[in-house]
Amino acid sequence: MSKSRFVRALAALALLPVLALANEKFTIIHLNDTHGQIEPIKVRSGETYGGLARIAYLVDSLRKSAEESGSTLYFLHAGDATQGTPLSNISGGRLDTELFNEMGLTAMCLGNHEFDFGTGNLDSAMAVAKFPMLSANIVDASGKRPYQAFVEKKVGRQRVLIVGMTTEYAGVSTNPDNVRGLSFLPADSVLAFLLDSLKYGDKDLIIAVSHRGWEADSALALTEPRVDVIVGGHTHAILEEPTKIGNALIVQIGAKGIILGKLDFDVKKGKVVGYSGDLLEVSDSTPSDPKMTAEIAAASAELERKIGGRIGSTEVALVRGIGIDSSDVRSFGDLLAELMRNETNSDVAFTNQGGVRADILPGDVSMKDVLAAIPFQNTIVTMELTGSELQVVLDNNVTIGPNAGGSLHLAGITYTPKDGKAADVKVNGVTLDPIKTYRIATNSFLAAGGDGYEMLKSARNIYDTGTLDNVIFTNYLKKVGTIKNTP
């Protein structure tokens, strides 16, 4: 052997230990709670944010960068991909699924709103999807898992497990009728059993895609040291950087696709040994994928053709939230509750804060705007409750708190929170009579026990009017022509 060949051989041998010890590089692009926001959202300043065509452009760019750097890329969605806009809802989320197919989504976990159109619709969406929709902790009446629990991958010698986890409260955060026959088991114990069964441990990379919320994800990180990364959703939290709790990195990036998350990390023998995160704002300055832009524009034009255009206007912003009325802002939910009360000639009406999903800004209002703001197709239900039973409902509302989706917009009734209860309750200005029977109007979601209002299922003379809450608002707008800052 010549001297030069001998030197080259020694150099190659010297590299072998380095190569054997080289870390595996990973990139996770992540979304959560896009809620059918296929098109960008316009805010009061006139700027727009989000939009799947823009996200598609970013995903493609990040994928190319990962390939160039030798990083393995996973594109993950932490649930509630659908439900929330007419463009998504008219297809039962099928359009969203097809667009995520084009983006090459690796996997998503099932959120509670994936069930809003029923399990049959979800099965149809899964048939279209080219990516797995995961949930390890859902079982049917026979005790079997109806949905895929996990995905196994291998990068070099590194085993990777991606597992889906759905909120245990999905049965009350969608209409309970939509998930009849399904049980949502404690996800932490299900995951521990799954890891034991599959023999995944400290030397494996374990990624939980979790639609359970920040608090549940934090608790999991403290109790399950085998989990390395938690891609979270459900509570719409914006974590400005990856949060390390126990051995796990937790990420979550708000809602509606306004932000795209990126997590880069190195793994050595199943351990994350270095990481960095980035939040990519999706805004007017973000380029759009031209093919997807054209597809969305065509779908939007077809929707406008089907549902019609302008139905009225508003001089004030109709916004989500409770107790926020001012000279140029009005609580959308409070207005809706008042319309429900008037429509049904009830003493009291209430609707849940989570039932209003978007603001309507001053200017012309189209049917598309209405369906984006009130998307759930809930009907108005009347019932009778005694004053003492109504007190239980209000106490439950106080317990839930003012910022939760189950917090109630009220009409015809007032109270003051005191010591965890509703005090000084008045119905149309008169002190609540515990033995008097009151006529109540609410929506079909709450009447079925949604958002923790199980007590409503025991009301008397329950009657579903069949009238949709968004139809009540639409009829009101057509009647008044322009909404001003008065009831």
C-alpha angles and dihedrals in degrees: 000000000000119000093246093051090047091053092049091050091051090049091052091049090050090057095054097082090047092052092046091053096042115128121241112241121219135185123194119194108194143189133173137184098009087159097201093305095154095151126049119273117240115218130200092268089061093249121126130220135190127008128161095241089060091045089050090056092051093046091052091050093048092047091054091048091050091051091051092050094045094245122147108233128209121184108205135181119201097209144272090082091153140042121063111077132057092235089060098035098052088067095036088246095307093123091053090050093051092049092050087050088058091050092053098241109196097207144322134203122233115258126197093260092058083077097052093102094043133262093282091061090047090053089053091050090050090053089058096042120099089197130062121260103212138204125152098181103055118097132175128228091281091055094250127128110251092190135053110269104199150353123230122208137169127213110187103311092334116109115213128196122191111190130182124223126188127201113268087224095062089110091068100029092064122039103290090227089064093063100037109151094023127105125201107213127203100283098207095058092042090053093049091051091047094051091049092048094048091042094236115159148149095317093055128081108239120190119187115201099201133188094184107096138254097288094050091046091050091050091050091052090054096047103037111052093178092071113094104179132021116195100197140197144152100081095060091230118166110218105194091205136009108286117220114212117167106323095330134095112215124201132178129159113198119253148288095046093277088134130034114206126218126191122184120188143158123228127204117183091338095312125114103233101175136007147171133187137205136191112213113202113221105213146133089294092058114097118233130228102253097215093050091044090058093047093051093046090053092049091048092051090050090050092051089051091053101044103029134233136262118014101168143313142256131218092198133052112256102211140177117258142071127268096005103123117141138149093290104019131066131184106250093202094050090052091048092051090051091050090050091052093049094045093054099033089236130161093227136014132186138176130184122259090230090061091075109069106173142025124245112220126213114282135050117354122212131194087251089059091051094049091048090053098041104026107149101085091227116170126221114257126192125203143157126250131173119236091256091052090048088052089059090053092051093046088053089051091053090050092051091053133222100281102051127100089244094056109118132240103213135205125186094011136077136183143165120237110236129167092343094308138092108258133185091022115189129183110207089338096311123109113259112264109215094208099040119101115234129196110235132194122198139143127279093249093060092038089059090055098265122162090020099302095128090145090072091068088069095056120118130245093016110187128179107212092198089226114129119231091230090053091055089053093044092051091048092051092048089050098049096034093205127036114226128184094274130088 
